[in-house]
Amino acid sequence: MIDAPPRVTNAAALRVVKLVHTIVWALFAACVVALPYFAWQGRLRIAWILVAIVTVEIAVLFANRFRCPLTDVAARYTDDRRPNFDIYLPAWLARYNKQIFGTLFAAGVLLVLVRSQQ
């Protein structure tokens, strides 16, 4: 007789989603933060690759009504709706994430464009 696999609790599933979401966020945040550095150094090929990576993320957010799809997955496992219910970030950063990193990304793209003209 084969035993059924153990049932995953909502709390455990939420922890997995939060961990994956945090890792994905960190990768995109790293791209945004690295963008002006590579532009400033004149390493424009890398800078444009970073722009492309973040642009794909923006397209995914746009297609999902400016919400990360992982937020919807996390919402299945909890009634909590604090700004950071779906990710391991401080609440203030989760709340203002798009404004902070959107501004940094726009500035980075502007620097890439300026450096590309030199």
Secondary structure in CASP SS format (residue, H / E / C, confidence):
PFRMAT SS
TARGET T0000
AUTHOR 0000-0000-0000
METHOD secondary structure of the structure
MODEL  1
M C 1.00
I C 1.00
D C 1.00
A C 1.00
P C 1.00
P C 1.00
R C 1.00
V C 1.00
T C 1.00
N H 1.00
A H 1.00
A H 1.00
A H 1.00
L H 1.00
R H 1.00
V H 1.00
V H 1.00
K H 1.00
L H 1.00
V H 1.00
H H 1.00
T H 1.00
I H 1.00
V H 1.00
W H 1.00
A H 1.00
L H 1.00
F H 1.00
A H 1.00
A H 1.00
C H 1.00
V H 1.00
V H 1.00
A H 1.00
L H 1.00
P H 1.00
Y H 1.00
F H 1.00
A H 1.00
W H 1.00
Q C 1.00
G C 1.00
R C 1.00
L H 1.00
R H 1.00
I H 1.00
A H 1.00
W H 1.00
I H 1.00
L H 1.00
V H 1.00
A H 1.00
I H 1.00
V H 1.00
T H 1.00
V H 1.00
E H 1.00
I H 1.00
A H 1.00
V H 1.00
L H 1.00
F H 1.00
A H 1.00
N C 1.00
R C 1.00
F C 1.00
R C 1.00
C C 1.00
P H 1.00
L H 1.00
T H 1.00
D H 1.00
V H 1.00
A H 1.00
A H 1.00
R C 1.00
Y C 1.00
T C 1.00
D C 1.00
D C 1.00
R C 1.00
R C 1.00
P C 1.00
N C 1.00
F C 1.00
D C 1.00
I C 1.00
Y C 1.00
L C 1.00
P C 1.00
A H 1.00
W H 1.00
L H 1.00
A H 1.00
R H 1.00
Y H 1.00
N H 1.00
K H 1.00
Q H 1.00
I H 1.00
F H 1.00
G H 1.00
T H 1.00
L H 1.00
F H 1.00
A H 1.00
A H 1.00
G H 1.00
V H 1.00
L H 1.00
L H 1.00
V H 1.00
L H 1.00
V H 1.00
R H 1.00
S H 1.00
Q C 1.00
Q C 1.00
END
